[in-house]
């Protein structure tokens, strides 16, 4: 099931920036535009059976298609193993699916769709409340209070990253953060709550720096040939932070508050 969702996320990432429906028409080869039959659209397996190419025109299909399917299949399995079959695990899977789509689009187009970020926040908040009521049996009143604290954490997260971006932009005399980074960070923290605020920010920063250091010599991260309508192009050394915010969100949802506890324990030991 997770791999099937991953297959759909590939469609979302390809069509959404183009303003095309993600439902109709069905999947087709980008080169010859022939519809892909159901037996050639089996997650993961079909890519390897066809040798990573179209059955008709032999045009190559990027390994990313199968890679996303494998990744989200493994993520779904890990979430269910970690949290069992609960409303919470379903929320993590739904939020994770949106985050993967956001990361793929940010990689290809250097854009974060605020509607997708809003969907992360809404699904995260509603799912959190439903999980408290259904999974743990908490009354509606206290559950709504907890949802409100998650929303407050998201608002603080937005202010924190927006403020950091403003200060950095003034210091560097150029845009330091994209306009979609702070809303995405806020949405992720709405889903994870206070326990995810610092871990998401730290994981995104550390992994982003590592990714930049490893891949900078081979051209960097993200599609470097993109150009926005206003003429903007990614500068040398620029980093699509949305990819790493999304990755950090997935990690925090999988590990849970254990990550926050480990961080706080490490700080106490250092002090």
N, C-alpha and C positions, 0 to 999 in steps of 0.2 A: 504493500500500500504506500509506503513512504517513497519507494522508487517511482511509483506511478505519479505521485504528487510532484516529485522532482522532474519528471518528464513534462508535466504541465507548466512548471516554473520556467523551463526553457522557452516554452511558447510565450509566456507572459513577458519574459525579459526581452524577447525578440520583437513582439508586436506592440506592446504598450507604448514605447517611445515613438513608434510610427503612427500612433492613433488608430490602430487596427483592432478589431474585435479579437478577443482571446478564445472565443467559442466557435465562431464561424468565419471562414470555411475551415475544414479540418486540416490536419498537418499535410504539408506538401514540400517537395524538394525546392529549396531556394533558387536552384539553377534552372531546371527544366520545368518546374512548377507542376509536375505530375503529382497527384494525390498519393500519399503514403498509405498503403494497405495496412489493415490492422495487424496482420502477421509480420509486418516489417516495422511495427511500432511498439513492440514489446520492450518494456524498460530494460536497459542494460544489455540484454541478450541480443536484441536485433542489431545493435551497433557492431558487435563482434561477429555475428553471423554474416552480415553484409560487408565485413571488412572495412567498416567506417566509410562507406560510400553509397551513393544512390543506386538502387537496383537497375534503373533505366539509363541514366546518362553517365553514371560512374563518377559524378562529381563528389569530391571528398566531404564528409561530414566531420566537423571538429570533434575531437575526443571530449570536449567540454560537455556535450550532450550526455554522454554516458557517465562522465565524471560527476555531474550534478545529480543524476539519478542515483548513483552509488552513494554519494555523500548524504543525500537526504534520506535514503533508505537506512543507512547506518545511524544517522541522527535520530530517526523515528524509533528504530529498535532500541537505541540507547536510552531515549526518554522513557519508553514503556518499561524497560528493565529497571530504570532508576526510580520511576514514580508509579509504576503499575498502571492499569487501565482505569484512569480517573479523569475527572473534569480538568484537574490541573495538568495532567499529561496531554490531554487534547488541546488545552490552551497553549501549552508550550509548542506543540506541533504546528498549530495554526499561526502563531506569532512567528515561529521559526521559518515557516514557508514564506511569509511576507518579507522577512529579513533577507532570505536568500535571493528573492526576486529583486529587492532593493540593491543588494550587493552586486548582482550581475549587471543591472542597468547602470549603476554608478561606474562599474568597470568599463562598460562599453561607451557610455555617453557623458560621463562626468556630471550626472544629474541625479538628484534624489527627489522623487515625486512626493510632495507633501501629503497627497491623498493616501499614499501607502503608509507614510509615517503615522498619519491620523488613524489608519486602520490598525496599526500595531498597538497604538494607545487604547483604542476602543476595545479591541479583542482582549488585550491584556487586562484592562480594568474590569470588563464584564466577566471574563473568565475567572479572574481572581475572586470576585464576589460570589459567583456561582460555585466555585470550588469550596469556599468557606462554608456555604450553606449546605451543599450536597455531600462533599467529601468528608467534612469534619462535623457537620450538624450544628454549626454556629448560628445563633438567631440572626434574623435579617438586620436588626439595628446595629449590633456590633460589626456585622459584615460590611455594612455601608460605611461605617466609620473607618474600617481598614481600607476600603476602596478609596475613601477620601485622602487617607495618608499616602497611598500610592500616587494619587494625582498630585498631591503637594510635593512629593519627592520628584515627580516629573517636572513640575514648575521650577523647583530649585535647580534641577539638572539643566533646564533650558537657560536659566539666568547665568549659571556657572559657565557653560561653554560659550554662550553668546558674549559674556563679558570677557572671557579669555580671548576670543576671536577679535573683539573690538580693540583690546589693548595691544595684541600682536599686530593687528593691521595698522594701528597708529605708529607703533614702533618701527615696522618695516616699510611704512608708507605704501602699502599695497594690500590687496585682499589676502588675508591669512587663512580664513576658513570659508568654505562654501555656504551659501544661504540655507542649504538643507541639512547641514550637520547638526546644528543645535536642536531643531525640531525632532530629528531622528533620535538623538541622544535622549531627549525628554520623553519620547514615546517608549523607548526601551526601558527607561527607568519607571515609567508608569506601569509597565508589565512586570518588572522585577521588584519594585518597591525600593525602600531605603537601602536594603541589603545589597542592591546592585549598583548604587550610584558610584561609589569609588572604584569597585572592581571593574565595571564596564569601562570607565574612563581610563584606568590604568592599563588594563589589558589591551584596549584599542591603541593606546599610545605606544606601549612597549612592542606589541606585535607589528604595528605600523612602522616603527623605526627599524625593526629587524627586517621586515619585508623590503623596506626601501634600501637598506644597506646591502642586502643580498642581491636584489634585482636591479639596482640603479645602473650598474655597468652594462646590463643587457637591455637597456631602454626604459627601465622603470616599470611601475605598476599602472595598469589601466591602458586604454586605447589612446595612444599618443597622437593619432591622426584626426581626432575629433575637432570640430570647430562649431561653436554655437552661433546662433543667428546674429548675435551682437559682435561677432568676430573674435570672441574669447577662445583661446587655445591653452591647453595645459603647458605651463612652463617646465623647463628642465628641473627635475627634483620635486615637482608637485606630486602630491599623494592623494588619491581618492579616499578620504577618511571614512566615508560611508561603508566601505568594504570591511574595515576593521572594527567599526562600531557594531555592525551586524554580526561579525564573528564573535566579538566579545559578548554580545547579547545571547547568542546561542550557547556559549560556554557557561555563562552565569545561570541560564535557565536549566541547563543540564546538571550542573554541580550543585546549584542551590546555595543556601546560606553557608554551607561548608566552606566555600571559597572566601566569604567574608570573615568567617571565624578564623581560618588559617592566616589571613592577612593581619587581623587584629592580634593574634597570638604572636606572629612574627614581630610586630611592632613592640609588643610588651617585652619580648625577649631582648630586643635591641635596646630598649630603655632600661 
